[in-house]
Amino acid sequence: MATTTEPTSAAPPPSGWSELWRKEDWWAIWIGLSIVAAACILFWNGSSLRWLAVVPPEWSHISQVADDLARNWVRYLALYLFWLAVFSLALAAVGQKLRAFVPAFTLLYIAAYVIFVIGRWEEATHYNMEAPLVALLLGLVLANTVGLPRHLDAGFRGEFYVKTGIVLLGATLPLSLIALAGPVAILQASTVSIVTFGVIYWTAKRFGLDRRFAAVLGVGGATCGVSAAIAVAGAVGAKKEDTAVTITIVVLWALVMIFVLPIASRALLLPTGVAGAWIGTSEFADAAGIAAAHAYGGYAGKIPGITGTADQALHAFTLVKVVGRDLWIGIWAVGLAIVATTRWETQPAGSAPDAREVWRRFPKFVIGLFVASAIITAITASYSLADYERIVAPGLTGPIKDLRSWTFIFCFFSIGLTTRFRDLAAAGPKPFAAFTVGVAVNVSIGFLLSAYVFGKHWATLGQ
């Protein structure tokens, strides 16, 4: 998961059962599944979350936005209070101080509304101005030009927001689809992860970088960006500055790929499912990849020659990146921890890693995605496809999808606002060059696998 460094508590890391209420991953699950449960209960009783899940309307004249705000300002206020309450509860439980979070999140929510409005402009797709891309660009420009006070970073918790959004994504990703596409996704993701790590690690070593730094760079490109880099840095004993440089490089390339991959896919007129799989194997961040897949999915039915649906792009990306590549975090962490303690260190500190290390490094929010998918799959199993589109989509999954869109915008804007490129300049060109070689290999293999080896599979995903 590629986000930038966020404020953390000085308290020792939680362990055992206390993780269930003292770690962000678990709170992302509790928040996401609570929303799904509430949506299901309301749906059973003939109602829905639609009143709370308010979003700006599609518009061609700004007066339409003003009219919507005049009619629904109470709903927007209620949604702000809801997000503020649940995120504040979670952060307080994990030991964060809320004094700085509340004003920062208020600013974030207002900015997210404005960004959402821009993304709902009827010409937004034509100019590649999807809300997630606008959020990232605006945040990046602000962070690296005028800047914002550093204490506001307390509210820009991109990793937490996207984890919550991914749990909600499970509510629109049926288990039947995961079962059908999962083996292919894992095979494709595993191939890319192993090859990309090997290329980056070997190149970094050839450039004379320390093997611990090379390992952190390699895993940052091979799996889930920042989360993987942080996990492996701790496992191999890398320097803090090596981790910071890796984070910056991952975010930089993730932002570049947000624009490059959809543009290249559009030029090639790839089916949405194929493009989503390519993005899943070639992006370096869940948040950035979701933005790219969401942007390309928006072309479905609007750009002649692009077949498929918007959901196919997002589902293919999720299966390859979140279900496939992200699962490698624990594998790389344990494997490299064993190598570091048995081969790289003359005096190993602490006991040798074991199976518990896999669980400790495992991205827990993926569990939430599967549980949310199982809940919705069980509830809607008796509906035909026609009834699902007519009844379930607008009354159950639609509001959840809109709430998910808010969390993604919170995340994308947060990533931009907390990414400072000056950290990269101090490290010199070698780390960036090594990672870039991996990018070239990653993108090429991802395209071959997505468009040719498994092209038919992804083009017909869910059909």
N, C-alpha and C positions, 0 to 999 in steps of 0.2 A: 504494500500500500504506500504510495508515494505522497506523503505530505511533508511539511517541514517541521522542524523541532517545535514542540509546544511546551508550555509551562508544566512542570511536574512537581510533585510533592517531594519534600526531603525525607519523608518517612520511608522505612524499609519496604521492599516490595512485598505485597501480600502473598500468602501461601495457604494451601489447604482449602477448607471450606470458606474462609474469609474472602477468597477470590470472587465468590459469587456476588458480593456487594461492594468490593473494593477495587475492581478492575473495570476499565472502560469497555473492554470487549463484552463482558457480561451485561453491563448496563445498556449497551447497544441492543443486546438481545431482549432484555426486559422491556425496554421502551418499544422496540419494533413489534414484539409479540403482543404487548398490551394493546397497541393500536389495532393489530390484526384481530385480536379477541373481541375488542369493543366493536369493530366493524361487523364481525360475524354475529354477535348478539343482536345488534341493531337490525341486521339483515333478516335474521330469524323472526324478528318482531315487526317486519314490514317497514322498517325505516333504514337509515343509512348515516354514514359520517359526512355526507355531502355538505351539511351546513358548516361544519368546522373546516372541511377541506376546500377552502375558497382559493381560487386562483384568478388572476386578471383575465379579462376576456380578449379574444382575438379582436384586433382593431385596425382600422385604416385611418381614422381621424382621432386626434387626442381627446376630443370631447367625449368619445365613447368610454375612454378610461376614466375621465372625470365623473361621468354619470355612474359608472360601476362603483367607484369609490364612495360616492355620495349615498348609494343604496346599501352598500355592504361594509361600511367602515366598522360596524360593530363586529362583523364576522372576522375581519382582518385583525382587529384588536384582540378578539377571543383567541385567534390562532397564535398571535404573538405571545399572549399570556400562557397558552398551553405549552408552546415550545420552551419558553423561559422557565416555566415551572419544572418540566420533566428534565431538562438539561441541568438546571440548578440543583435539583435533587440528586442527580447522578454525580455531579462534580463535587458536591458537598460530601457524598458518601465515599468518594475516592480520595478525599483529603484536600481538595482545592478550595481556596478562599473565593467567595462570591463577590467581594467588594468591587473587584475590577471586572468580573465577568458580566455583571448585569448591564452596565453602560455599554460595554463592548458589544454584547449580543444585541442590544437595542439598535445600535448603529448598523450591525450586520443585518438585522431583519429589515430595516428601512432600505438599505442598499439592495437587499435581495428582492424586495418588492419592485424597485425601480428596474433592476435587471430583468426580472420576470416580465415586466411590461414591455421592455425593449424586445425580448424574445418572442412576445405574442403579436408583434407587428406583422401584418400580413405579408410584407416584403422581406421579413427577416431571413427566411430560408434562401431567398435569391442572393442576398448579400452575405451568406454564411454567418448570420448573427444569431445563432441559437443561444438561448440563455446561458447554458454552461460555458460556452466559449467566451461570451461577453463578460461573464463573471471572472474567469481566469485572466483575461487580457486586462480588464479594468484594475483588478487587484495587483497584477504584476506591474503595471504602469505606475500606480500609486506608490507601491512599495519601493520602487527603484528610482523614483523622481522626487516628489515632495515628501513621501514617507508619512507614517502615522506614529503617534507616541507608542513606544514599545509596550506600555502597560495594557494597551488595547489588545495585544496578542492573546490575552486571557480568554477572549471571546472567539478567537479565530481558530477553533479546534477542528481543523479539516478532517483529520483521521476519525474522530469520534462521529462527526456528522455523516461521513460516507459509510461507516460501519452500520449506523442505524438505517441509512438508506438501503444498504444491501440486504439487510434483514427484511425490510419492506418489499424489496424486489422479489424475494421469495414468494410473496403472495400472488405475484403475476407470472410465476414460473412453475407450472404444474410438475409434479413428480414424474408423471408419464414422459414428459419431455426430457427431464434429467436422465431417466433410465434409458431412453432411446439414444440420446446424444452423448451421455457421460463417458462411455468407454472410448469413443473416438476423440472427445475433447481431452481426456487424460493422456491418451497416447500422443496426440499432437502437442499438448503442453509439455509433456515430459521430454519429448525430443528436443523442443526448442530450449527448455530450461538447461538440459545437460550440455548441449552444444554451445549455447551462449555463454554459460559459465566458463567452459573450457577455453573458449576463444579469448574472453576478457582476461581471465587469470593468466594464461600463457603470454598474452601481449603485454600485460602489466609487468610480469616478471622480466620479459625481454627488455622492457624500458628501464629496468633497474629498481622498480618499486618493491617495497617490503612485501613478503608473501601474505602477511596478515591484511595489509591494505589491499593487495590484489584479490584476496578472497572476499573482502567486503564489497569491492567494486563488482566482482563477478556475480555475486548473489544479488546485488542491487539491480543488475540488468537481467538476471535469469528468472527472478520470481516476482516479488511484490515490493520492489522499490525500498522505501524507507523502513518499513517494518522489518523486512528481511535484513537490511543492512544493519539495523540496530541489534537485531537478534544475533546475527553472526559476529558482529563486532565484539559483543560480550562473550560469545562462545570461544573466540580465538584470541582474545586479549588485544584487540586493535586499539590504536590511539584515538582519543576523542576527536582530534582534528581530522583524522582519516574518515571517520563516520560523517562529520559535517560536510566534508568535500563531496563524499559519495551522495549524500542527500541532495546537495545543490545540483550535481551533475544529473542525477535521476530526474529531478523536477524540471530542469532545463530541457532535457530530451523528451520528457513526457509532454511538456507544453508544445514543443515543436511538432511532435507526432499528432497532437490534437488536430492540427491543420493539415499536415502533409498527408496523413492516411486517408481522411475523407476526400481530399482533393484528388489524390491519385486514384482512389476507388471510383470517384465520380467520372474521371477521365476514361477509365477502363470500363465503365458501366457495369460494375460488379453487382450481382444480386445482393440484397441487403444481408442475407445470412452469411454469404461468403465474405463480404466486407467486415461484418462483425467478428467472424472467426479470425480474419487477418489482423484486425485491431487487437483482438485478444492475445494473439501470439507475438505481436510486435510492439505493443505499448508497455510502458514501464511503471504504470500507476493505475490502480483501480479507478480513482476519481477521474483522471485524465482520459482513460479508456472509455469510461461511461459517457463522458462528454463527447468524444469522437463518435462512438457508436450511436448515441442519441442524435447527433448532428446528421450523420449519414442516413439513419432511419427516417429522418424528416424528409428525405428526397423521395421516398416511396410514394408513388402516385402523383408526384409533382414534376419529376424529371423524366422525360421520355427515354425508354431504354433500360431504366433501373427497375428490376422486378423484385417482388417480395414485399414484406410488410415492415413497418417500423419496429415491431416487437421482435422480428427475426434477428435484426441487427443487435439489439440489446441482449436477447437470449443467447445468441451465439457467442457474443463477447463474454457474458457472464459464465457460460459453461467452460470456455477455454481458459479465461483469466482467473476468475474467482474459484471455480470448482477444480480446474486443472492446475494452473501454475502456482496459485497461492498455497496449495497443499504442500508444495515443496519447501516451504519455509522451515518446518520442523525437521524435514529430512536433511536439508543442508546444514541447519544449525547443529544437529546431533553429529552428523558425519564429520563436519569440519572441527567440532569440539573434540572429537576423538583424535583426529589427525593432529590438532594443535597440542593436545596434552600428551600424546604418545610419540610424536615425531618432531614437533617444532620447539618444545620446551624441554630443557634439560632437567628442570626441577618442577614437575607438574604441581600446580596449586589446587588443592581440593581433591575430591574423589572423582573417579572417571564418570562421564555422563552415561545415563542409562535410559530406559524407556520413558521414565518420568520427564526427561528433558524434551522428548517429542511433544508430550502433552503441554508442557510449560510454554513451548514456542508456538504451538498450534494456534492459528487464527480462530478464536472461539466464535466470532460472528458468523462464520460459515455454518456453524451448527444452527444458528437462528434462521439462516436462509432456508435450510432444509426443513426445519420445523414449520416455518410459515408456509412453505410450499405444501407440506403434508396436510396442514390444517385446511387450507383452501381446497386442495385436491379432494379431501374427504367430504367436505361440505357440498362441493359442486359436482360430485361424481354422478349424480342422477340426472343432471341437466344435459340435454342435447347441445350440440354446437350452436344451433340457432338460438335456443333458449339462453345459453351462456352469454351470447353477444347481446341479446335483447334484455335480459333480466340481471344476470350476475355482473357483467361488465359495468353498467352504469350504477348499480346499487351497492355492489360490494368491492370489486377490485378497482373501479375507477377512482373513488375517493382515496383509497390507499395509494394509488399511483400518483395522485396529485400531491399528497403529503410527502411522498418520496421525492418528488421534484423539488420541493422546498429544501429538503435536506441536502440534495445534490448541489443546489445553488449556494447554500451556506458553505458547503465544502469547497467548491471551486473558487469562490471569492476568498475564502480563508487561505487557500494554498497560494494564490497570487499575492495576497497581502503579507505573507510571511516568508516569501522567497526573495532573498537578497543575493544578487549575483557577485557582489564584491567578495564574498567568502570563497568563490571559485578562483578568482584572480590570484589570490595569495598562494595557491597550491601549485601554480605552474601548469604547463601544457600537458605533461605526461599522463596524469590520471584521466583527463578529458579525452586525450587521443586514444588511450587504451579502451575506454568505454565506447568511443565512437566506432572503433573497429568491430566491437560486439554488436553495435546498432546495425551496421551494414549487413552482417551475417544474419542477425535476428530477423530483420525485415525481409530479406531474400528468402530464407527458409520458411518464414511465416506465410509468405505469398504462395510459394510452391505447394505447401501443404494445404492451404485454404482453398486455392483456386483450381488446383489440378489433382493432387492426391485424394483429397476428401471434398472436392468441389461439389459434386452432386449431392453429397450428404448435407452440406451446409446450405446449399441453394434450396433444398426442399425441407428444411428444418421445420418440424411441427406439422407437416402436411400428411 
